[in-house]
Amino acid sequence: MPLADVLCLDDLERLAAARLPSSVWDFVQGGSGAETTLAANRAALREVTVLPRVLRGTGPATTRTRLVGGHAALPAAVAPMAYHQLLTPAGELATAAAARAADVPFTVGMLSSCSLESIASVGARLWFQLYWLTDREVMRDLIARAEEAGCGALMITVDVPVMGRRLRDLRNGFALPPTVSAVNLGPGPLSFAHGRVAGVSAVAEHTKAVFDPAVTWRDLEWLRAQSALPLIVKGILDENDAVRAAECGADAVAVSNHGGRQLDGAVAAAAALPNVAEAVAGRCEVFLDSGVRSGTDILRALALGATGVLVGRPLLWGLAVDGAQGAERVLGLLRTELADCLTLAGCADPGAAAGLRTVLGPRATARYGHGPRPSSGEGHDHGHDHQDHQDH
């Protein structure tokens, strides 16, 4: 199928599945455990319905906005993802070229398979993502390199003390090929990622060797003190954590369950979003990550209180199908779809979508058990109509 005939991201997903080796496809698509949260992310978004407004006189909508201090052609950024060279030989260079052409930020993953400096040479607007490493000197060095390369923000992923148990990778004994590695970290324990052992995920063994599983809020304060760049904290689901991140100086939080790849059984990201957006109350920007597959999903996120979204797996599908052109097709489709959705909803621009009301189904409504609910959320419905059903 020519790219011109690809009319939605589902089309690209099918094409990518047919082209990739099964083990690589499983690495891209898989979640942790029984993949309950992976499925819940899409189910929750589908259950968010929007009440469009009419006779607003807005005309065709613009998708342009500002994200973390810079302009963007749509309220979306490329999420941090590892090892793009598994999908195309050009790896992150192709993804960055697509982001540059689409005029959206590209988040360079710490575990990228192309160097930060080579990605910077492409000319896209860059953010740089970090994991918590046991070696803080390596983190300092990466931050300095990000500043030198002209990155406009740092993104710290906080929901991976250890890598979730991803059964597809375990069953495949997944390991990186010799030509693909986390080049920004240098050699050292990277050899763990290449040794194929039955029943073992080599990439999980690598992260176990270098990630710090015992970080605290003091570590976030330490990170905030290392750089004046805007700081995005990714991996927030509880609004108490979002408030704490803002208090630590975060410029944005990303509501995310790591695409269903960490705690299986964690709440769907879209279900957690309204509580987080209300709790931070404008003190920082809020992104939705995990499960975004269309312009309709972006509209849903904006209506639930997000500033923008992070887009992940679909970019990898595009890379697998046609390299940079495939990834650019993903971002182009999202922009076309979002412009259509905004116009049909009576919104002149992404900011106006914050005024839309929504009706939430049971999977899209965060419900609390016996733990404490913060006072900031008591007695509020976030401006949305909630269906009063139990989700069993």
VEXDREN-2710 file (C-alpha; in Angstrom, 1 decimal):
% VEXDREN-2710
k/r/px/py/pz
1/MET/0.0/0.0/0.0
2/PRO/1.5/3.4/-1.0
3/LEU/1.8/5.9/1.8
4/ALA/-0.7/8.1/0.0
5/ASP/-3.3/5.4/0.5
6/VAL/-2.7/5.2/4.3
7/LEU/-5.7/7.1/5.7
8/CYS/-5.4/6.4/9.4
9/LEU/-2.8/5.1/11.8
10/ASP/-4.5/1.7/11.9
11/ASP/-3.5/1.2/8.3
12/LEU/0.2/1.8/9.2
13/GLU/-0.1/-0.6/12.1
14/ARG/-1.2/-3.4/9.8
15/LEU/1.5/-2.6/7.3
16/ALA/4.2/-2.5/10.0
17/ALA/3.1/-5.8/11.6
18/ALA/3.5/-7.5/8.2
19/ARG/7.0/-6.2/7.6
20/LEU/8.7/-6.6/11.0
21/PRO/10.2/-9.8/12.4
22/SER/7.9/-11.1/15.0
23/SER/10.3/-10.6/17.9
24/VAL/10.8/-6.9/17.0
25/TRP/7.0/-6.4/16.6
26/ASP/6.5/-7.9/20.0
27/PHE/9.1/-5.6/21.5
28/VAL/7.3/-2.6/20.0
29/GLN/3.7/-3.6/20.7
30/GLY/4.0/-5.6/23.9
31/GLY/3.0/-4.6/27.4
32/SER/3.8/-6.0/30.8
33/GLY/2.1/-9.0/32.5
34/ALA/-1.3/-9.9/31.0
35/GLU/-1.3/-6.5/29.1
36/THR/-4.4/-5.4/31.0
37/THR/-3.2/-1.8/31.2
38/LEU/-2.1/-1.8/27.6
39/ALA/-5.6/-2.6/26.5
40/ALA/-7.1/-0.2/29.1
41/ASN/-5.3/2.8/27.6
42/ARG/-7.2/2.4/24.3
43/ALA/-10.5/1.5/26.0
44/ALA/-10.5/4.5/28.3
45/LEU/-9.8/6.9/25.4
46/ARG/-12.6/5.4/23.3
47/GLU/-15.0/6.0/26.2
48/VAL/-14.3/9.7/26.3
49/THR/-17.0/11.5/24.2
50/VAL/-17.1/15.2/23.6
51/LEU/-20.0/17.6/23.5
52/PRO/-19.2/19.8/20.4
53/ARG/-20.3/23.4/20.2
54/VAL/-22.1/24.9/17.2
55/LEU/-22.6/28.3/15.6
56/ARG/-19.3/29.6/17.0
57/GLY/-18.2/31.3/13.8
58/THR/-14.7/30.0/14.1
59/GLY/-14.1/28.8/10.6
60/PRO/-11.4/26.3/9.9
61/ALA/-9.3/25.6/13.0
62/THR/-5.6/26.0/13.4
63/THR/-3.7/23.2/15.2
64/ARG/-0.7/25.5/16.1
65/THR/0.1/25.9/19.8
66/ARG/2.9/26.3/22.3
67/LEU/4.5/23.5/24.2
68/VAL/7.1/24.0/26.9
69/GLY/8.0/27.4/25.8
70/GLY/8.2/26.8/22.0
71/HIS/5.8/26.9/19.1
72/ALA/4.6/23.6/17.6
73/ALA/2.4/22.8/14.6
74/LEU/0.1/20.7/16.7
75/PRO/-0.2/19.9/20.4
76/ALA/1.9/16.8/20.2
77/ALA/5.5/15.7/20.7
78/VAL/7.3/12.5/19.7
79/ALA/7.6/10.4/22.9
80/PRO/10.9/9.1/24.0
81/MET/11.5/5.6/22.6
82/ALA/14.6/3.4/22.5
83/TYR/16.4/1.8/19.6
84/HIS/14.8/3.2/16.5
85/GLN/17.4/1.4/14.4
86/LEU/15.4/-1.8/15.1
87/LEU/12.8/-0.3/12.7
88/THR/14.9/1.4/10.0
89/PRO/18.7/1.7/9.5
90/ALA/18.6/5.5/9.9
91/GLY/17.0/5.1/13.3
92/GLU/16.4/8.3/15.3
93/LEU/17.8/10.4/12.4
94/ALA/14.7/9.4/10.4
95/THR/12.3/10.2/13.2
96/ALA/14.0/13.5/14.0
97/ALA/13.7/14.4/10.3
98/ALA/10.0/13.6/10.4
99/ALA/9.5/15.7/13.5
100/ARG/11.4/18.6/11.9
101/ALA/9.2/18.5/8.8
102/ALA/6.1/18.3/10.9
103/ASP/7.3/21.1/13.2
104/VAL/6.8/19.2/16.5
105/PRO/9.3/18.5/19.3
106/PHE/11.3/15.3/19.1
107/THR/12.2/13.7/22.4
108/VAL/15.6/12.0/22.2
109/GLY/15.6/8.8/24.3
110/MET/18.5/8.2/26.6
111/LEU/18.6/4.7/25.1
112/SER/18.5/6.0/21.5
113/SER/20.5/4.0/18.9
114/CYS/21.9/7.2/17.3
115/SER/24.0/9.6/19.3
116/LEU/22.5/12.8/20.7
117/GLU/24.9/14.9/18.7
118/SER/24.0/13.2/15.4
119/ILE/20.3/13.6/16.0
120/ALA/20.8/17.3/16.9
121/SER/22.5/17.8/13.5
122/VAL/19.1/17.0/11.8
123/GLY/17.7/20.3/13.0
124/ALA/14.6/19.3/14.8
125/ARG/13.4/20.9/18.0
126/LEU/14.7/18.5/20.6
127/TRP/13.9/17.5/24.2
128/PHE/16.2/15.0/25.9
129/GLN/14.9/12.1/28.1
130/LEU/16.7/10.6/31.0
131/TYR/16.2/7.5/33.2
132/TRP/17.5/7.4/36.7
133/LEU/21.0/5.9/36.6
134/THR/23.0/4.7/39.5
135/ASP/25.9/6.6/38.2
136/ARG/25.0/10.3/38.7
137/GLU/28.1/11.5/37.0
138/VAL/26.9/9.9/33.8
139/MET/23.6/11.7/34.2
140/ARG/25.4/15.0/34.7
141/ASP/27.4/14.3/31.5
142/LEU/24.2/13.6/29.6
143/ILE/22.6/16.8/30.8
144/ALA/25.7/18.8/29.7
145/ARG/25.6/17.1/26.3
146/ALA/21.9/17.9/26.0
147/GLU/22.5/21.6/26.8
148/GLU/25.4/21.7/24.3
149/ALA/23.4/20.1/21.6
150/GLY/20.7/22.7/22.0
151/CYS/17.9/20.6/23.5
152/GLY/15.0/22.8/24.7
153/ALA/14.0/20.7/27.7
154/LEU/14.8/17.7/29.8
155/MET/12.3/14.9/30.4
156/ILE/12.9/12.5/33.3
157/THR/11.0/9.2/33.3
158/VAL/10.1/8.3/36.8
159/ASP/8.0/5.1/36.5
160/VAL/10.9/2.6/35.7
161/PRO/12.6/1.7/39.0
162/VAL/12.9/-1.6/37.2
163/MET/11.6/-2.7/33.8
164/GLY/8.2/-4.3/33.9
165/ARG/7.9/-8.0/33.2
166/ARG/7.2/-8.1/29.5
167/LEU/6.2/-11.6/28.7
168/ARG/6.5/-11.3/24.9
169/ASP/10.1/-10.4/25.3
170/LEU/10.7/-13.2/27.8
171/ARG/9.2/-15.8/25.5
172/ASN/11.2/-14.5/22.6
173/GLY/14.5/-14.3/24.6
174/PHE/14.7/-10.8/23.1
175/ALA/18.1/-9.3/22.6
176/LEU/19.4/-6.4/20.5
177/PRO/21.3/-7.3/17.3
178/PRO/25.0/-6.4/17.3
179/THR/24.4/-3.4/15.1
180/VAL/22.0/-1.7/17.6
181/SER/23.0/-0.3/21.0
182/ALA/22.4/2.5/23.5
183/VAL/25.2/4.6/22.0
184/ASN/24.7/7.6/24.4
185/LEU/25.8/5.4/27.4
186/GLY/29.0/4.0/25.9
187/PRO/30.0/0.3/26.4
188/GLY/30.1/-0.9/30.0
189/PRO/27.1/-3.0/30.9
190/LEU/25.6/-2.6/27.4
191/SER/26.9/-6.1/26.6
192/PHE/23.9/-7.4/28.7
193/ALA/21.5/-6.1/26.0
194/HIS/23.0/-8.3/23.3
195/GLY/23.3/-11.7/24.9
196/ARG/20.3/-13.9/23.9
197/VAL/19.2/-16.3/26.6
198/ALA/16.0/-18.4/26.5
199/GLY/13.3/-17.0/28.8
200/VAL/15.3/-13.8/29.5
201/SER/14.9/-10.2/28.1
202/ALA/18.4/-9.0/27.5
203/VAL/17.2/-5.3/27.4
204/ALA/15.7/-5.8/30.9
205/GLU/19.0/-7.2/32.1
206/HIS/20.8/-4.2/30.7
207/THR/18.5/-1.7/32.5
208/LYS/18.8/-3.7/35.7
209/ALA/22.6/-3.2/35.5
210/VAL/22.4/0.6/35.1
211/PHE/19.1/1.9/36.5
212/ASP/18.6/3.2/40.1
213/PRO/15.6/1.5/41.6
214/ALA/15.5/3.6/44.8
215/VAL/15.1/7.2/43.8
216/THR/13.1/9.7/45.9
217/TRP/11.7/13.2/45.5
218/ARG/15.1/14.5/46.7
219/ASP/16.6/13.0/43.5
220/LEU/14.1/15.1/41.5
221/GLU/15.2/18.2/43.4
222/TRP/18.8/17.3/42.7
223/LEU/17.9/16.9/39.0
224/ARG/16.1/20.3/39.0
225/ALA/19.3/21.9/40.3
226/GLN/21.5/20.5/37.6
227/SER/20.1/22.5/34.7
228/ALA/18.0/25.6/33.9
229/LEU/16.3/23.8/31.0
230/PRO/12.6/23.3/31.4
231/LEU/11.9/20.0/33.1
232/ILE/9.2/17.5/32.1
233/VAL/8.4/14.6/34.6
234/LYS/7.0/11.6/32.7
235/GLY/5.2/8.7/34.4
236/ILE/2.7/10.4/36.7
237/LEU/-0.7/8.9/37.4
238/ASP/-1.6/10.0/40.9
239/GLU/-2.4/13.7/41.2
240/ASN/-0.6/13.9/44.5
241/ASP/2.6/13.0/42.6
242/ALA/1.8/15.6/40.0
243/VAL/1.4/18.3/42.6
244/ARG/4.7/17.2/44.3
245/ALA/6.5/17.4/40.9
246/ALA/5.2/20.9/40.3
247/GLU/6.4/21.9/43.8
248/CYS/9.9/20.5/42.9
249/GLY/10.0/22.8/39.9
250/ALA/8.6/20.7/37.0
251/ASP/7.5/22.8/34.1
252/ALA/5.3/19.9/32.8
253/VAL/4.2/16.4/33.8
254/ALA/3.3/13.6/31.5
255/VAL/0.4/11.5/32.6
256/SER/1.6/8.1/31.6
257/ASN/1.7/4.4/32.4
258/HIS/4.6/3.8/30.0
259/GLY/2.3/2.6/27.3
260/GLY/1.1/-0.3/29.5
261/ARG/4.7/-1.6/29.8
262/GLN/5.3/-1.1/33.5
263/LEU/2.8/-1.9/36.3
264/ASP/0.1/-4.1/34.7
265/GLY/-3.1/-3.2/36.4
266/ALA/-2.2/0.5/36.6
267/VAL/-5.0/3.0/35.8
268/ALA/-5.4/4.0/32.2
269/ALA/-3.6/7.2/31.5
270/ALA/-6.7/9.0/30.1
271/ALA/-8.6/8.0/33.3
272/ALA/-6.0/9.7/35.5
273/LEU/-5.7/12.8/33.3
274/PRO/-8.6/14.9/34.6
275/ASN/-7.6/14.6/38.3
276/VAL/-4.0/15.5/37.5
277/ALA/-5.0/18.5/35.4
278/GLU/-7.3/19.8/38.1
279/ALA/-4.8/19.2/40.9
280/VAL/-1.9/21.1/39.2
281/ALA/-4.3/23.9/38.3
282/GLY/-2.1/25.6/35.7
283/ARG/1.1/25.4/37.8
284/CYS/2.7/23.3/35.0
285/GLU/1.8/21.9/31.6
286/VAL/0.1/18.5/31.4
287/PHE/0.7/15.9/28.7
288/LEU/-1.2/12.7/28.0
289/ASP/1.0/9.8/27.0
290/SER/-0.1/6.2/26.4
291/GLY/-2.6/5.1/23.8
292/VAL/-2.9/8.2/21.5
293/ARG/-3.8/6.9/18.0
294/SER/-5.7/9.7/16.2
295/GLY/-6.6/13.4/16.1
296/THR/-9.8/12.5/17.9
297/ASP/-7.7/11.2/20.8
298/ILE/-5.8/14.5/20.9
299/LEU/-9.1/16.4/21.1
300/ARG/-10.2/14.1/23.9
301/ALA/-7.0/14.8/25.8
302/LEU/-7.3/18.5/25.4
303/ALA/-10.9/18.4/26.5
304/LEU/-9.8/16.5/29.6
305/GLY/-7.3/19.1/30.6
306/ALA/-4.1/18.3/28.7
307/THR/-1.8/20.9/27.1
308/GLY/-0.7/18.3/24.5
309/VAL/0.1/14.6/24.0
310/LEU/3.1/12.4/23.5
311/VAL/2.9/10.0/20.5
312/GLY/4.9/6.8/20.7
313/ARG/4.3/3.5/18.9
314/PRO/2.7/4.9/15.8
315/LEU/6.0/6.7/14.9
316/LEU/7.7/3.3/15.0
317/TRP/5.1/1.8/12.7
318/GLY/5.8/4.6/10.3
319/LEU/9.5/4.0/10.5
320/ALA/9.0/0.3/9.8
321/VAL/6.9/1.0/6.7
322/ASP/8.9/3.8/5.0
323/GLY/11.5/5.4/7.3
324/ALA/11.3/9.1/7.7
325/GLN/8.5/9.4/5.2
326/GLY/6.4/6.9/7.1
327/ALA/7.0/8.7/10.4
328/GLU/6.1/12.0/8.7
329/ARG/2.9/10.5/7.5
330/VAL/1.9/9.7/11.1
331/LEU/2.3/13.3/12.2
332/GLY/0.7/14.6/9.1
333/LEU/-2.4/12.4/9.6
334/LEU/-2.6/13.5/13.2
335/ARG/-2.5/17.2/12.2
336/THR/-5.2/16.7/9.5
337/GLU/-7.5/14.7/11.8
338/LEU/-7.0/17.2/14.7
339/ALA/-7.8/20.2/12.5
340/ASP/-11.0/18.5/11.4
341/CYS/-12.0/17.5/14.9
342/LEU/-11.4/21.0/16.3
343/THR/-13.5/22.6/13.5
344/LEU/-16.3/20.1/14.0
345/ALA/-16.2/20.7/17.8
346/GLY/-16.5/24.5/17.4
347/CYS/-12.9/25.2/18.5
348/ALA/-10.7/27.8/16.7
349/ASP/-7.5/26.3/18.1
350/PRO/-6.2/23.7/20.6
351/GLY/-6.6/26.1/23.5
352/ALA/-10.3/26.4/22.9
353/ALA/-10.8/22.6/23.3
354/ALA/-10.2/23.0/27.1
355/GLY/-13.7/24.5/27.3
356/LEU/-15.4/21.5/25.8
357/ARG/-17.4/19.2/28.1
358/THR/-17.1/15.5/28.0
359/VAL/-19.0/12.4/29.0
360/LEU/-16.8/9.7/30.5
361/GLY/-17.6/6.0/30.4
362/PRO/-16.6/3.8/33.4
363/ARG/-13.1/2.9/32.0
364/ALA/-12.3/6.6/31.5
365/THR/-13.3/7.6/35.0
366/ALA/-10.6/7.3/37.7
367/ARG/-12.2/5.8/40.8
368/TYR/-10.6/5.6/44.2
369/GLY/-10.5/2.7/46.7
370/HIS/-9.6/3.0/50.4
371/GLY/-6.6/5.3/49.9
372/PRO/-6.7/9.0/50.7
373/ARG/-8.1/11.3/48.0
374/PRO/-6.6/14.8/48.1
375/SER/-8.7/17.6/49.2
376/SER/-8.2/19.4/45.9
377/GLY/-10.3/16.7/44.2
378/GLU/-13.1/16.5/46.7
379/GLY/-16.5/17.4/45.4
380/HIS/-15.4/18.3/41.9
381/ASP/-16.4/16.7/38.6
382/HIS/-13.7/18.5/36.5
383/GLY/-16.4/20.1/34.4
384/HIS/-17.4/16.7/32.9
385/ASP/-20.5/14.5/33.1
386/HIS/-19.6/11.1/34.7
387/GLN/-21.7/8.0/34.1
388/ASP/-22.3/6.4/37.5
389/HIS/-21.4/2.8/36.7
390/GLN/-19.0/0.4/38.4
391/ASP/-16.2/-1.0/36.3
392/HIS/-15.7/-4.6/37.3
END
